[in-house]
Amino acid sequence: MDIIFLWAEVLVRWLHVVAGIAWIGSSFYFIALDYSLNDKNKLPPKAFGEAWQVHGGGFYHLVKYLVAPKNLPDELTWFKWEAYTTWISGFFLLILVYYSHSQLYLIDTFKLEINEFQAICISLLGIVVGWVIYDFICRSKIGENTVTLSAVVYIFIVFCAYFYSEIFSGRGAFTQLGVMIGTIMVANVAMVIIPGQKKVVNALIKGNKPDPIHGIRAKQRSLHNNYLTLPVIFVMLAGHYPMVFATKFSWLILAIVIAIGALIRHFFNSRHAKKKTPWWTWVLSTILIVFIIYLSNIGKPDISDDEKLASLQKDINLEILLNAAEVVEVHCAMCHAKYPSWERMSRPPKGLILANKDDIILNIDSLYQQVVLSNAMPPGNITWMEYSERETIKLLYQEILKNRNTSSLWQQFKEIL
Ligand code: HEC
């Protein structure tokens, strides 16, 4: 049974990534196409602009009609299933990974005492409410001004990032926010852009003049989707990097990443539109990236002011190893064992076994990342690991590093000199 679930996860993830590539690929393509349209040559009646492209051994001549051409063609290609498939596969993945192991991935009882059922309900409700509030903001008076609207939507998303970081584990909060933004983007396609387009087509078939509000609305939502693309991919990938999602300021890191994603999109949009290239966006993005690295560093578990520290540091070598091994035995071994004693776990997660001292020494780099640089492990601090206990892993890491350094290539090089 276990193997079926593992395979389901692999296959659904595969589908999700491929569908996402198809969706984002086509959306990037159309944005670049839109910006490259020109009206230098004579266009057919009612046409807005044209573009010539070359790809795969042929030339393409594309003409854009803003509302619609005079006569509708018999065959129309719609772009929507890329978005829908991304969402549907993503939702299954959410169930397979986060909902069926919510204690490991979603819940952090240090933040909020909830059970698995409650966690799943909050998550589902959050996804729906996120869309409802976003859609309401867009349709309200605020939606009439693009800049104000963008600012309000940004603040709303940052608020959600903070809110979720207060109730879910670091990793759970990230994925929840990613799913919320992803849902907003797909719902923009399914509930606003495509229905609007359908109404326009129907009006044309009946020989009526289509309402321009559909075009305006679709443009607004497309713009949001365009600027949310890079952040949402970052959020989805970040779940694999504890330094991003499991430190104190993770929500702030998220807020800044959303801004960086938008800045980078702005660079490419302006460039494709052949406007003045905003090189400053890269300077600002670089500064912000340095800042988030700094934030993740100062947000790591605060080991330094633990009183047991002083006594720990006096110990040497073997003692350090014994201390760390004891901590791993207490806090990690129930899951990271050949036969985990943790309920519903039939094999060690990621194949990582921490049964003896050798295992610990061999895996010290990952342990350091998961326990010292972040508090990703134990998941949701489910075993109540204390700072002084994290310190034992840090000391061992430093000890091993010292020994490693002495035999490093550089050392050997110096010896030859
Ligand atoms: C309640 C069960 C549980 C406990 C306790 C636990 N882990 Fe984990 N650990 C997991 C799960 C589940 C994963 C897989 C996370 C994922 O899918 O990315 C994991 C992943 C890891 C990884 C990453 C492995 C890789 O290749 O990506 C490391 C390292 C790790 N744990 C170390 C520890 C350490 C050190 C402790 C003790 C301080 C610990 N874990 C305690 C469940 C646990």
Boltz pocket constraint, residues with backbone or C-beta under 6 A from the ligand:
constraints:
  - pocket:
      binder: B
      contacts: [[A, 104], [A, 239], [A, 240], [A, 327], [A, 328], [A, 331], [A, 332], [A, 333], [A, 334], [A, 335], [A, 336], [A, 342], [A, 349], [A, 350], [A, 352], [A, 363], [A, 366], [A, 367], [A, 370], [A, 371], [A, 377], [A, 378], [A, 379], [A, 382], [A, 383], [A, 385]]
      max_distance: 6.0
